[in-house]
Amino acid sequence: MEKMLYVVWKNEADLAEAFRRRLLEEMSPQLIRLGARWLRIGVVDDHVAPAAPLRTETTRPPIAGLVSIWVDTSVRRRPLEEAIQASVHRLAGYLVTESEPIVNTKHVAAEGGRTPGMYQVVLLRRPPRLSREQWLDIWLGSHTQVAIDTQSTFGYRQNVIVRPLTYLAPAYDAIVEELFPAEAMTDPMAFYNAAGDEAKRKRHEKAMVESVVRFIDFDKMDRIPMSEYTMKS
């Protein structure tokens, strides 16, 4: 089985809620009929409006969603891509390998439901100062545990991009999916798992930033708060 990720954009005139409904109510059933084994939809909607200050945008126009599809083979993806394209303004697809250091067992949504909290999607580009091997070693080999120890995530997926699937897809190297409690959208102490302890929050934030700057250039990173919907599992 293979995992494909599609970064999607909406028309500028589309309202966020109308775009969400189109992805969930029109596109998703069609993808399932076309053979998607598992399907998750990430979308910027009103549920995560409080998290807007956390958003970091380096890709223009701003990204509006992420479609995660598991299939038997990516070779026969064309009908799936056509179904996605019919519901969005633009898409960029990637074949990925997924690692899941934290499996969400605390807040599992029923099919068609929204995962509670915030679904943070981070799109990464490898800095040219690091080889691919060095970059992966820092990120997967040592940063992973720092992220787990300093943040309140209850779900954590790391997707290394194998190759782009669509023409002119932006040159991302990885896509991270993180699930946070709702409080993390507005409370830094909740985000950094500090439970009202400001000193602990500062320690966790410092450790996280010091780890991240080893392998990420912030001016080339996108961080987008979304809602996650499990459409087929």
C-alpha positions in Angstrom: 0.0 0.0 0.0 1.2 3.5 -0.8 0.4 6.9 0.8 -0.2 10.0 -1.3 -0.5 13.5 0.0 -2.1 16.3 -2.0 -1.6 19.9 -0.9 -4.6 21.9 -2.2 -5.6 25.5 -2.8 -9.0 27.1 -3.0 -10.2 29.9 -5.2 -9.6 33.3 -3.5 -13.4 34.0 -3.6 -14.3 30.7 -1.9 -15.4 31.0 1.7 -13.6 28.6 4.0 -16.7 26.8 5.1 -18.0 26.3 1.6 -14.6 24.9 0.6 -14.7 22.5 3.6 -18.2 21.2 2.7 -17.1 20.6 -0.9 -14.1 18.6 0.2 -16.0 16.5 2.7 -19.4 16.1 1.0 -18.6 16.0 -2.7 -14.9 15.1 -3.2 -14.5 12.5 -0.3 -17.3 10.2 -1.3 -16.0 10.1 -4.9 -12.4 9.3 -3.8 -13.8 6.4 -1.7 -15.8 5.1 -4.6 -12.6 5.3 -6.8 -10.7 3.0 -4.4 -9.1 5.0 -1.6 -8.3 2.5 1.2 -7.9 5.2 3.9 -8.8 8.9 3.5 -8.2 11.9 5.7 -8.9 15.5 4.8 -7.2 18.5 6.4 -8.7 21.9 5.7 -8.4 25.4 7.0 -11.9 26.1 8.5 -13.7 28.1 11.2 -12.8 25.6 13.9 -9.2 26.6 13.8 -9.7 30.4 13.3 -8.3 31.1 16.8 -5.0 29.5 15.6 -4.5 32.0 12.8 -1.5 33.8 14.7 0.4 30.5 14.6 0.3 30.3 10.8 3.5 30.7 8.9 3.2 31.2 5.1 6.0 31.1 2.6 4.1 29.4 -0.2 1.8 31.7 -2.2 -1.1 31.7 -2.6 -1.7 30.3 0.9 -2.4 26.6 1.2 -6.0 25.7 2.1 -5.9 21.9 2.8 -4.2 18.5 2.7 -5.7 15.3 1.3 -4.2 12.0 2.6 -5.0 9.0 0.5 -3.8 5.4 0.9 -4.0 3.2 -2.2 -2.9 -0.2 -3.5 -0.7 1.5 -6.1 0.0 5.2 -7.0 0.4 4.1 -10.7 -3.4 4.2 -11.1 -3.9 7.6 -9.4 -5.2 9.6 -12.4 -9.0 9.3 -11.6 -8.3 10.2 -7.9 -6.4 13.3 -9.0 -9.1 14.3 -11.4 -11.7 14.0 -8.6 -9.6 16.2 -6.3 -8.9 18.8 -9.1 -12.6 19.1 -9.7 -13.1 20.4 -6.1 -10.1 22.7 -5.7 -8.3 25.5 -7.5 -4.9 23.8 -7.6 -3.3 20.7 -6.3 0.3 19.4 -5.8 0.7 15.7 -5.1 3.5 13.7 -3.5 4.3 10.0 -2.8 5.5 9.7 0.8 6.8 7.3 3.3 5.0 7.7 6.7 6.4 7.3 10.2 4.0 7.8 13.1 5.9 8.4 16.3 2.7 9.2 18.2 -0.4 7.3 17.1 -3.6 9.1 18.0 -5.4 6.8 20.5 -6.8 9.5 22.7 -9.2 11.4 20.4 -10.1 9.1 17.6 -12.8 10.5 15.3 -15.5 8.3 13.8 -15.6 8.1 10.0 -16.8 11.4 8.7 -16.0 13.1 12.0 -13.5 15.8 13.0 -10.6 15.1 15.2 -10.9 17.3 18.3 -8.3 20.1 18.6 -5.9 21.4 16.0 -4.3 19.6 13.1 -1.0 21.4 12.4 0.5 20.7 9.0 4.1 21.7 8.4 5.7 21.7 5.0 9.5 21.4 5.1 12.3 22.2 2.6 15.8 20.8 3.3 18.3 23.6 3.8 21.1 23.4 1.1 23.7 23.5 3.9 22.7 19.9 4.8 22.9 16.7 2.7 19.7 14.7 2.6 21.3 12.1 4.9 22.3 14.7 7.4 18.9 16.4 7.3 17.0 13.1 7.9 19.4 12.1 10.7 18.8 15.3 12.6 15.1 15.4 12.0 14.2 11.8 12.5 17.2 10.7 14.6 17.2 13.3 17.3 14.6 16.1 16.8 11.7 13.7 17.0 12.1 13.0 20.7 12.6 16.7 21.4 9.3 17.4 19.8 7.6 14.7 21.7 9.0 15.9 25.0 8.3 19.6 24.6 4.8 19.8 23.0 1.3 18.6 23.8 0.8 16.6 20.7 -1.4 13.5 20.9 -0.7 12.5 17.2 2.5 12.9 15.2 3.1 11.8 11.6 6.3 12.4 9.6 6.0 12.1 5.9 9.3 12.0 3.9 8.6 12.8 0.2 9.7 10.1 -2.2 8.8 12.0 -5.4 6.3 14.5 -6.7 3.3 13.1 -8.4 2.0 16.2 -10.2 3.6 18.7 -12.6 5.3 21.7 -11.1 4.6 20.6 -7.5 6.5 22.8 -5.1 9.8 21.3 -4.0 9.0 20.2 -0.5 11.1 17.5 1.1 8.7 16.5 3.9 5.2 17.1 5.4 4.6 16.9 9.1 1.1 16.3 10.6 0.6 17.1 14.3 -2.5 16.9 16.5 -2.8 19.3 19.4 -5.5 19.9 22.0 -7.8 22.9 21.3 -6.2 24.9 24.1 -2.9 25.0 22.2 -4.4 27.2 19.5 -4.4 30.2 21.9 -2.3 29.2 25.0 1.4 28.8 24.6 1.6 26.9 27.9 -0.9 24.4 26.5 1.0 24.2 23.2 4.3 23.5 25.0 2.7 21.0 27.5 3.6 23.3 30.5 0.2 23.2 32.3 0.3 26.8 33.6 4.0 26.7 34.4 5.6 29.6 32.7 9.2 28.6 33.5 8.5 25.1 32.0 7.0 26.7 29.0 10.1 28.8 28.4 12.3 25.7 28.8 10.3 23.7 26.4 10.1 26.5 23.8 13.8 27.1 24.0 14.6 23.4 23.6 12.2 23.1 20.6 13.6 26.2 18.8 17.2 25.2 19.4 16.5 21.8 17.9 14.4 23.1 14.9 17.0 25.6 13.7 19.5 22.7 13.2 17.5 21.5 10.2 14.8 24.0 9.2 15.1 27.5 7.7 12.0 29.4 9.0 11.8 31.6 5.9 11.2 28.4 3.8 8.7 26.7 6.0 4.9 26.6 5.9 3.0 25.9 9.1 -0.8 25.8 8.7 -3.4 25.1 11.4 -6.2 23.0 10.0 -9.0 20.7 11.1 -8.6 17.0 10.4 -11.5 14.8 9.2 -11.3 11.1 9.0 -13.4 10.0 6.0 -12.3 6.4 5.8 -10.2 4.4 8.2 
